[in-house]
Structure formats: C-alpha cells, structure tokens
C-alpha cells in the first residue's frame, strides 16, 4: 500500500534537472530526466550536501561538492567518495502533478 502525497507540479521540475521539496516532513529531491521523474533523499550520504543542486546525467545525479554519483532508480552510489546508498521513493506523475510516497522507500537497506 502506498501513501502518495502531492510533491510538486511537473512543470516546476526542470528537464534534466531537479527540485528540492518537502513531502510529509521529509526533504527530497525530485529529479526529471527524459520522460521519467524520480524521488531521492535530499542529502548525499557522504556529506550533508543537497543532491538537488547536482548535475543530472541520464539516471544518475552527482553531488556537486565531492563528485559522488547516485543511481536514481536504486539510490546506490556509482562513484566515490560516497559508499552508502540514499533512499529513493515511489513516485508517480498524474496529470500535471507529481506524487511521492516518502513512508515506503523502494530500497529498504537505507536510512530514511
């Protein structure tokens, strides 16, 4: 069962970019790449740095400070120095709005 909450309007998330939002008290980054939208924890697991300010390359987002990269589908780091995954959340686009379930991360081996 999912607890989807409206996170933002699709138009608010730049193409091949991201937007920081808070959903049900949880800070996340909404990331848009191609026709897909992902929801990932707001902060890098290596340092308390906003992932929403990083570059989006395909299905990865880069932490702007140290260069760690994370897979948007799994939250797993794909480039050092980060070694711990970050939570990713179920995300759904319905019409012009994006809905996210921050209560049930897709990857249960991470801290929320």
C-alpha positions as CSV (number, residue, x, y, z in Angstrom):
1,X,0.0,0.0,0.0
2,X,1.3,3.4,-0.9
3,X,0.8,6.7,0.8
4,X,1.2,9.1,-2.1
5,X,1.3,12.8,-1.4
6,X,1.5,15.6,-3.9
7,X,5.1,16.8,-4.1
8,X,5.1,19.4,-6.9
9,X,3.8,20.3,-10.3
10,X,5.6,18.5,-13.1
11,X,6.3,21.9,-14.7
12,X,8.2,23.0,-11.6
13,X,10.9,20.4,-12.1
14,X,13.3,21.4,-14.8
15,X,14.0,18.9,-17.7
16,X,17.2,17.0,-16.9
17,X,17.3,18.8,-13.5
18,X,16.0,18.6,-10.0
19,X,13.9,20.4,-7.4
20,X,14.2,20.3,-3.6
21,X,10.8,19.8,-1.9
22,X,9.5,18.7,1.4
23,X,6.8,15.9,1.5
24,X,5.2,14.9,4.8
25,X,8.2,16.4,6.7
26,X,10.8,14.6,4.6
27,X,13.2,16.6,2.4
28,X,13.6,15.0,-1.1
29,X,14.9,15.9,-4.5
30,X,12.6,15.4,-7.4
31,X,14.7,14.6,-10.5
32,X,13.5,14.7,-14.1
33,X,15.4,13.0,-16.8
34,X,13.8,12.4,-20.2
35,X,10.2,11.3,-19.6
36,X,11.0,9.9,-16.1
37,X,10.7,11.5,-12.7
38,X,12.4,10.2,-9.6
39,X,12.3,11.0,-5.9
40,X,15.6,10.6,-3.9
41,X,16.7,11.7,-0.5
42,X,17.7,15.4,-0.4
43,X,21.2,14.9,1.1
44,X,24.2,13.0,-0.1
45,X,25.2,10.0,2.1
46,X,28.8,11.1,2.2
47,X,28.3,14.7,3.4
48,X,25.3,16.9,4.2
49,X,25.1,18.4,0.8
50,X,22.0,19.0,-1.3
51,X,21.7,16.5,-4.1
52,X,19.1,18.7,-5.7
53,X,21.9,21.1,-6.6
54,X,23.9,18.5,-8.5
55,X,24.0,17.7,-12.2
56,X,21.7,15.1,-13.7
57,X,23.3,12.7,-16.2
58,X,20.9,10.0,-17.5
59,X,19.7,8.0,-14.5
60,X,22.3,9.5,-12.1
61,X,22.7,12.6,-10.0
62,X,26.0,14.0,-9.0
63,X,26.8,15.6,-5.6
64,X,28.2,18.9,-6.6
65,X,30.7,19.1,-3.7
66,X,32.8,15.9,-3.9
67,X,31.6,14.2,-7.1
68,X,29.7,11.3,-5.7
69,X,27.1,10.0,-8.0
70,X,23.9,8.1,-7.2
71,X,21.6,5.9,-9.4
72,X,18.2,7.5,-9.3
73,X,16.5,4.1,-9.6
74,X,18.3,2.4,-6.7
75,X,19.9,5.1,-4.6
76,X,23.2,3.2,-4.8
77,X,26.4,5.3,-5.2
78,X,28.1,4.8,-8.6
79,X,31.1,7.0,-7.8
80,X,33.2,7.6,-4.7
81,X,33.6,9.1,-2.2
82,X,30.0,8.0,-1.2
83,X,29.7,4.4,-0.3
84,X,26.3,4.3,1.3
85,X,23.0,4.4,-0.7
86,X,20.4,7.0,-0.2
87,X,16.6,6.3,0.0
88,X,14.6,6.5,-3.2
89,X,10.8,6.7,-3.0
90,X,7.9,5.6,-5.1
91,X,7.0,8.4,-7.5
92,X,4.0,8.9,-9.8
93,X,3.1,11.5,-12.3
94,X,-0.7,12.0,-12.5
95,X,-1.7,14.7,-15.0
96,X,0.4,17.8,-14.2
97,X,1.3,16.7,-10.7
98,X,4.0,14.6,-9.1
99,X,3.1,12.3,-6.1
100,X,5.6,10.6,-3.8
101,X,5.4,8.1,-1.0
102,X,8.1,9.1,1.5
103,X,6.9,6.5,4.0
104,X,7.8,3.4,2.0
105,X,11.3,3.8,0.4
106,X,11.9,1.5,-2.6
107,X,15.3,0.5,-1.2
108,X,14.8,-0.8,2.3
109,X,18.6,-1.1,3.1
110,X,18.9,2.7,3.7
111,X,18.1,5.2,6.4
112,X,15.2,7.5,5.7
